[in-house]
Amino acid sequence: MGRQSHRRKENQTATKSIKEYVYIDETEMNSVLAQLKDGIPKVIRKVNQTTSEASSTDSEGTSKSSGIQGGIPKLAEGKLDSVNQNSHQETIGNSDMSQNAIDTVYSDHAIDIIEKELEHDQLMHTHAKQIDGTFVKLKQEFSITDFGLMRDFTDNDSLEKLITDEDNKEGFQMFKDSAIALQGLFPETIFIKLNSSLVIGNERNFRYNKAQLQSANFTNRKLTVIGRIEACFTENVMKKIASPFSDTTTDNSISEIGEIMPVFSMYFLQMLFQLNKEDRIIKPLAMYFE
């Protein structure tokens, strides 16, 4: 009876949803982990448990050690030696698991622990109307915009040759000029538009390639975003971006010149994504489907 009950519990656990991670900012992830109580040790214990289940070996008196570069070992001066050397040896990083697998396991468990700890400490909020610096977790419909992909598309000279109508050629040239300008203004950036916020992600942190990201625009699933509120389109910001150059003075001081690009960037973001007063800008920590 006990074994049957245990198996039923295992089957129930197996039916839980599986997260499909779209984006993880590992630098921000490790920074947050370091500030949580017992954050990094919790992740390492979780990874030890996961990887040892895949590579556990019976060893009576024998031991293995590993010196894997990257992933967890980055947090321990580049190396992580044998762990749990007992009658039932459980080791990380034997030949059965690649370094890439260990890196992935580490990141996935890290985000899961961060999410749970922030929720436990009531530091995570489920709506975007928060002050700057607040952690939020939003699950919403979305759209993805990649100006770099637009630039790559318009750089294809063969496409222009296929357009025979002069009006269409003029329109294509305008689209091409816009793609060049926007990709220059927002390099290595992919935007995720949510209901009342705009997520600004670094393209290097996405687990999807560009084609997969574009196809994600057609999914029926909602995207879960965990991140920080970085800025808000307050009434004062809306006034500034309404006329980006109107407040500059004739002496062109360094401080005023320095404000031109941020204001100009916000002007384009507001115009392109139809952002409204009190909408938020979010820096993502992780994004996933489930």
SULTADA-V479836 format. One record per residue. SS is DSSP state (alpha for helix, beta for strand, coil for the rest). PSI is psi in whole degrees, 0 to 359 (* if undefined). Layout:
# SULTADA-V479836
((SS PSI) (SS PSI))
This chain:
# SULTADA-V479836
((coil 318) (alpha 318) (alpha 319) (alpha 318) (alpha 319) (alpha 319) (alpha 321) (alpha 318) (alpha 320) (alpha 319) (alpha 322) (alpha 319) (alpha 324) (alpha 341) (coil 357) (coil 157) (coil 148) (coil 128) (coil 139) (beta 100) (beta 129) (beta 329) (beta 135) (beta 125) (coil 99) (alpha 327) (alpha 311) (alpha 322) (alpha 311) (alpha 327) (alpha 316) (alpha 317) (alpha 318) (alpha 336) (alpha 350) (coil 145) (coil 121) (coil 26) (alpha 301) (alpha 317) (alpha 324) (alpha 318) (alpha 315) (alpha 320) (alpha 320) (alpha 318) (alpha 320) (alpha 316) (alpha 315) (alpha 311) (alpha 327) (alpha 331) (alpha 329) (alpha 340) (alpha 27) (coil 142) (coil 140) (coil 127) (coil 116) (coil 94) (coil 348) (coil 163) (coil 155) (coil 157) (coil 155) (coil 148) (coil 74) (coil 136) (coil 140) (coil 179) (alpha 230) (alpha 317) (alpha 337) (alpha 332) (alpha 353) (alpha 51) (coil 37) (coil 357) (coil 147) (coil 112) (coil 183) (coil 147) (coil 157) (coil 51) (coil 93) (coil 196) (coil 331) (coil 91) (coil 128) (coil 115) (coil 154) (coil 140) (coil 25) (coil 183) (coil 345) (coil 343) (coil 127) (coil 161) (alpha 323) (alpha 321) (alpha 318) (alpha 319) (alpha 317) (alpha 315) (alpha 316) (alpha 310) (alpha 317) (alpha 315) (alpha 324) (alpha 314) (alpha 319) (alpha 317) (alpha 318) (alpha 314) (alpha 312) (alpha 319) (alpha 317) (alpha 322) (alpha 319) (alpha 320) (coil 6) (coil 40) (coil 1) (beta 133) (beta 152) (coil 13) (coil 156) (coil 345) (coil 70) (coil 165) (coil 161) (coil 140) (coil 352) (coil 141) (beta 137) (beta 154) (beta 112) (beta 135) (beta 104) (beta 168) (coil 157) (coil 167) (beta 147) (beta 134) (beta 129) (coil 101) (alpha 332) (alpha 321) (alpha 323) (alpha 318) (alpha 314) (alpha 321) (alpha 314) (alpha 344) (coil 350) (coil 106) (alpha 333) (alpha 329) (alpha 317) (alpha 326) (alpha 335) (alpha 346) (coil 116) (coil 330) (coil 132) (alpha 322) (alpha 320) (alpha 325) (alpha 318) (alpha 319) (alpha 320) (alpha 321) (alpha 321) (alpha 318) (alpha 320) (alpha 315) (alpha 319) (alpha 318) (alpha 319) (alpha 315) (alpha 315) (alpha 322) (alpha 326) (alpha 326) (alpha 328) (coil 69) (coil 148) (coil 36) (beta 138) (beta 133) (beta 139) (beta 114) (beta 124) (coil 191) (coil 308) (coil 32) (beta 162) (beta 123) (beta 127) (beta 106) (beta 147) (beta 124) (alpha 338) (alpha 344) (alpha 358) (beta 140) (coil 346) (coil 147) (coil 178) (alpha 321) (alpha 319) (alpha 323) (alpha 319) (alpha 319) (alpha 333) (alpha 339) (coil 339) (coil 6) (coil 153) (coil 354) (coil 153) (coil 149) (beta 132) (beta 127) (beta 126) (beta 125) (beta 188) (beta 144) (beta 121) (beta 328) (beta 163) (beta 140) (coil 75) (coil 173) (alpha 321) (alpha 319) (alpha 318) (alpha 323) (alpha 318) (alpha 315) (alpha 348) (alpha 325) (coil 85) (coil 329) (coil 1) (coil 333) (coil 358) (coil 139) (coil 172) (coil 337) (coil 348) (coil 57) (coil 158) (alpha 318) (alpha 321) (alpha 322) (alpha 322) (alpha 337) (alpha 344) (alpha 310) (alpha 314) (alpha 318) (alpha 318) (alpha 320) (alpha 314) (alpha 326) (alpha 312) (alpha 321) (alpha 316) (alpha 319) (alpha 315) (alpha 323) (alpha 9) (coil 50) (coil 144) (coil 169) (coil 136) (coil 2) (coil 154) (beta 153) (beta 131) (beta 133) (beta 116) (beta 143) (beta 318) (beta 152) (beta 140) (beta 161) (beta 152) (coil *))
